């Protein structure tokens, strides 16, 4: 029997909907999902869900025609891990069509029904007949992902830790310095375990910044990806403090470091399974693998300096990340090396205006402080814990771990008024 011709769904643009909370949604494993819809809004929502980074490993196909199209299609092909079917039918008509579908389903296939009747009796009847779940239209992206996760993610598995990726808008802006100090602040201030991964394999500086010289590190992990598990990763980690471990870069040029887009996936997934905070120090390069890591990170921090080239590159990064990550938080911007004597700079407000963002931190130029810390293999807070820059890193650590929000800048009028009051007192 030939497959029934499948009408392609029309993904019409939808009206702006309330922002969904994706913070608790876990990535979906490699599963095959096929949907058979009756209405464009449901088809569009499933397609939109399939584009989210948490669904990157799943193979999702969307067709129209409802349950009858699914029955016809699976007469001659094997069924996927999950079938989503939309139906406006109720009662015995719906059950009759689902029985036809069950006759062509392979063992182990899950069926989820999307209906248009909010009926608890119907729900119970379908569950009793082996339907995995019944959703009431309209459905949300988080509902779909939660259902897939409940079916295919081990509920006993530890939740994945958050990943925070740091990248510079150009070379020399201090992204690694910011990254290392924030990693230290998270581990030290909150006593929360951190794995710092230095992915600048040729020129990484994390080993020097923490005054360590580990014999193994990230190179052994990525070149032996098929062997990566918790035990193997533990052997590669260098302990820097009670709560901070380093996966150091070799920082040598004895081999080429060319990688495919997904070569770091297994390493980062294993690291996140065992650690609540995985901090990723990315080099300033644009490759398939850096793009993949940025697309899949829970949070992204861009470090920039207040100059035109940095602004252009930051704008390009922000626009690209917003397109790749439409359901995630916007990138955090750190303006570094500000107020360099005699250097023309773009002021903070003018720099941030085209980005449509507020800076997460504005770090002044202080070569003495940073130079002393680097030469001693220390973090800024170890060098001078009371320094305003050390406190900035503490605040940034709180923001990136969700413990506080970015404080909006003070209104110009109020700032000017306070200054006048101070002048009058003098």
Beta strands, then each sheet from edge to edge (+ up, - down):
strand 1: 32-37
strand 2: 59-64
strand 3: 82-87
strand 4: 110-115
strand 5: 133-136
strand 6: 162-168
strand 7: 194-198
strand 8: 238-239
strand 9: 244-247
strand 10: 277-281
strand 11: 299-305
strand 12: 332-338
strand 13: 359-364
sheet 1: 2+ 1+ 3+ 4+ 5+
sheet 2: 8+ 9- 7- 10- 6- 11- 12- 13-
end
